[in-house]
Amino acid sequence: MISLTNGGQAIDHETLEWSELGFARLPAGQLWTDSLRGVRITLTHGYESVPIVVEMIREMAARAEASPGGLVEARAGDISEKRSMTAPGVAGGIVLMAHEREQLNPYRIRGS
């Protein structure tokens, strides 16, 4: 982390408490802002680019668009429509498929 502002005030990121899963807590007596976009973080990460993740997000968005609401089956009287399922009981949507989970393994934070 390079910098952090909370409600427009700079916070020394070295004073944060961190959980094992990456949750951050401000020092005693300080609260996170409840303003939308009120917390701004500048950071660097370990990858210049991650094109496989970008492509995966595009594919998930296309699945979600193809099946709004994740409907598996729609019925009106004698007419029914079934959509192809991407996971048991799920059509479209943003569910990661098994091969996508496997592709993300190299980027997984160890211990999670």
C-alpha positions as CSV (number, residue, x, y, z in Angstrom):
1,M,0.0,0.0,0.0
2,I,1.4,3.4,-1.0
3,S,-1.3,5.7,0.5
4,L,-4.7,5.7,2.1
5,T,-7.3,8.4,2.7
6,N,-10.4,7.9,4.8
7,G,-13.0,10.6,4.4
8,G,-10.4,12.9,2.8
9,Q,-7.9,12.5,5.6
10,A,-4.6,10.8,5.0
11,I,-4.1,7.7,7.2
12,D,-0.7,6.2,7.9
13,H,-1.2,2.7,6.6
14,E,1.5,1.4,8.9
15,T,-1.0,2.1,11.8
16,L,-3.6,-0.3,10.5
17,E,-4.3,-3.7,12.1
18,W,-4.6,-6.5,9.5
19,S,-6.4,-9.8,9.7
20,E,-5.0,-13.0,8.2
21,L,-7.6,-12.6,5.4
22,G,-6.6,-9.0,4.6
23,F,-9.3,-7.1,6.6
24,A,-8.0,-3.8,7.9
25,R,-8.9,-2.0,11.1
26,L,-8.2,1.6,11.9
27,P,-6.4,2.5,15.2
28,A,-8.6,2.7,18.3
29,G,-10.9,5.7,18.3
30,Q,-11.0,6.1,14.5
31,L,-13.9,5.0,12.3
32,W,-14.1,4.3,8.6
33,T,-16.2,6.9,6.7
34,D,-19.7,5.9,5.6
35,S,-19.4,8.1,2.5
36,L,-19.6,6.3,-0.9
37,R,-16.1,6.3,-2.4
38,G,-14.9,7.8,0.9
39,V,-11.9,5.5,1.2
40,R,-9.1,5.8,-1.4
41,I,-6.2,3.4,-1.6
42,T,-3.2,3.5,-3.8
43,L,-1.3,0.3,-4.0
44,T,1.0,-1.8,-6.1
45,H,0.5,-5.5,-6.7
46,G,2.6,-8.4,-7.9
47,Y,1.4,-8.6,-11.5
48,E,1.9,-6.1,-14.3
49,S,-1.2,-7.5,-16.1
50,V,-3.5,-10.5,-15.7
51,P,-5.1,-11.0,-19.2
52,I,-6.7,-14.3,-18.2
53,V,-8.6,-12.7,-15.4
54,V,-9.8,-9.9,-17.7
55,E,-11.0,-12.4,-20.2
56,M,-12.7,-14.5,-17.5
57,I,-14.6,-11.4,-16.3
58,R,-15.7,-10.7,-19.9
59,E,-17.0,-14.3,-20.2
60,M,-18.8,-14.2,-16.9
61,A,-20.5,-10.9,-17.9
62,A,-21.6,-12.5,-21.2
63,R,-23.1,-15.4,-19.4
64,A,-24.9,-13.1,-17.0
65,E,-26.3,-11.1,-19.9
66,A,-27.4,-14.2,-21.7
67,S,-29.4,-15.3,-18.7
68,P,-30.7,-12.4,-16.7
69,G,-31.5,-13.4,-13.1
70,G,-29.7,-16.7,-13.6
71,L,-33.0,-18.4,-14.6
72,V,-32.7,-22.1,-15.4
73,E,-36.3,-22.4,-16.6
74,A,-39.1,-20.0,-17.4
75,R,-42.7,-21.2,-17.9
76,A,-45.8,-19.4,-19.1
77,G,-48.8,-21.8,-19.5
78,D,-47.8,-24.6,-21.9
79,I,-44.7,-22.8,-23.1
80,S,-41.4,-23.3,-21.3
81,E,-37.8,-22.2,-21.9
82,K,-34.8,-23.9,-20.5
83,R,-31.4,-22.3,-20.5
84,S,-28.1,-24.1,-20.5
85,M,-26.7,-24.5,-17.0
86,T,-23.2,-23.4,-16.1
87,A,-23.3,-25.0,-12.6
88,P,-25.8,-27.3,-10.9
89,G,-29.1,-25.3,-10.8
90,V,-27.5,-22.2,-12.3
91,A,-27.9,-20.8,-15.8
92,G,-25.5,-18.0,-16.8
93,G,-24.6,-15.6,-14.1
94,I,-21.3,-15.0,-12.4
95,V,-20.6,-18.5,-11.1
96,L,-17.0,-19.6,-11.7
97,M,-16.9,-22.8,-13.6
98,A,-14.4,-25.6,-12.6
99,H,-12.0,-24.8,-15.4
100,E,-12.0,-21.1,-14.5
101,R,-11.2,-21.9,-10.9
102,E,-8.3,-24.0,-12.1
103,Q,-7.0,-21.1,-14.3
104,L,-7.1,-18.8,-11.3
105,N,-5.0,-21.1,-9.0
106,P,-1.7,-19.4,-9.8
107,Y,-3.2,-16.1,-8.5
108,R,-4.7,-17.5,-5.3
109,I,-3.4,-16.0,-2.1
110,R,-1.9,-18.9,-0.3
111,G,-3.6,-19.9,2.9
112,S,-7.1,-19.0,1.6
